[in-house]
């Protein structure tokens, strides 16, 4: 999932992402967030946002948007990013 501000993203060839996995065993790691499928987010199966593996990838690797997280799910991922980085609340 892309976690980069859209305005900033237009200026960069890189995109900040949190990888997802359908392997729910990844929940054993700190900074992992379970995401259940919804029509809005486009997921087919329960997934784990692996916040602990946040990385920058080349923009050319991306195609169309599959879905969008609910406000509540986005808040949970953002909270883990803050805890992981130690940046504000």
C-alpha positions as CSV (number, residue, x, y, z in Angstrom):
1,X,0.0,0.0,0.0
2,X,1.2,3.5,-0.8
3,X,1.7,5.7,2.2
4,X,3.2,8.7,0.6
5,X,1.4,12.1,0.3
6,X,0.1,12.5,-3.2
7,X,1.5,16.0,-3.6
8,X,5.0,15.0,-2.6
9,X,4.8,11.9,-4.7
10,X,4.4,13.8,-7.9
11,X,7.9,15.3,-7.4
12,X,9.7,12.0,-6.8
13,X,10.5,8.9,-8.9
14,X,10.1,6.9,-5.8
15,X,7.0,5.8,-3.9
16,X,6.9,5.0,-0.2
17,X,5.0,1.8,0.4
18,X,4.0,-0.7,3.2
19,X,4.0,-4.2,1.7
20,X,1.0,-6.4,2.3
21,X,0.9,-10.2,2.8
22,X,-1.9,-12.7,3.0
23,X,0.2,-14.7,5.5
24,X,-1.6,-13.9,8.8
25,X,1.4,-15.4,10.7
26,X,3.1,-12.0,10.0
27,X,0.9,-10.6,12.8
28,X,3.5,-12.0,15.2
29,X,5.8,-9.2,14.3
30,X,5.6,-5.7,15.9
31,X,4.4,-3.0,13.6
32,X,2.0,-5.3,11.7
33,X,-1.7,-4.4,11.1
34,X,-4.4,-6.8,10.0
35,X,-6.6,-5.6,7.2
36,X,-9.8,-7.4,6.4
37,X,-11.2,-7.3,2.8
38,X,-13.8,-4.7,1.9
39,X,-15.3,-3.4,-1.3
40,X,-13.5,-0.1,-0.7
41,X,-10.0,-1.5,-0.1
42,X,-10.1,-4.1,-2.9
43,X,-8.5,-6.9,-0.9
44,X,-9.6,-10.4,-1.7
45,X,-8.4,-12.1,1.6
46,X,-7.5,-10.9,5.1
47,X,-4.0,-9.4,4.8
48,X,-1.3,-7.9,7.0
49,X,0.3,-4.5,6.4
50,X,3.9,-5.1,7.3
51,X,4.7,-1.6,8.5
52,X,8.1,-2.9,9.8
53,X,9.1,-3.4,6.1
54,X,8.2,0.1,4.8
55,X,10.4,0.9,1.8
56,X,10.7,3.1,-1.3
57,X,10.1,1.6,-4.7
58,X,10.4,3.0,-8.2
59,X,7.2,4.6,-9.4
60,X,7.4,2.6,-12.7
61,X,6.5,-0.6,-10.8
62,X,3.0,0.7,-10.1
63,X,-0.2,0.5,-12.3
64,X,-3.7,1.4,-11.3
65,X,-5.1,1.9,-7.8
66,X,-6.8,-1.3,-6.5
67,X,-8.5,0.3,-3.5
68,X,-8.4,2.7,-0.6
69,X,-8.2,2.0,3.1
70,X,-11.0,3.1,5.3
71,X,-10.1,6.1,7.6
72,X,-10.0,3.7,10.6
73,X,-7.6,1.3,8.9
74,X,-5.4,4.1,7.7
75,X,-5.2,5.5,11.2
76,X,-4.1,2.1,12.5
77,X,-1.3,1.9,9.9
78,X,-0.3,5.5,10.6
79,X,-0.1,4.8,14.3
80,X,2.2,1.9,13.7
81,X,4.4,4.1,11.4
82,X,4.6,6.7,14.2
83,X,5.5,4.1,16.8
84,X,8.1,2.5,14.5
85,X,9.8,5.8,13.6
86,X,9.3,7.6,16.9
87,X,7.8,10.6,15.0
88,X,5.1,12.4,16.9
89,X,1.5,11.3,17.4
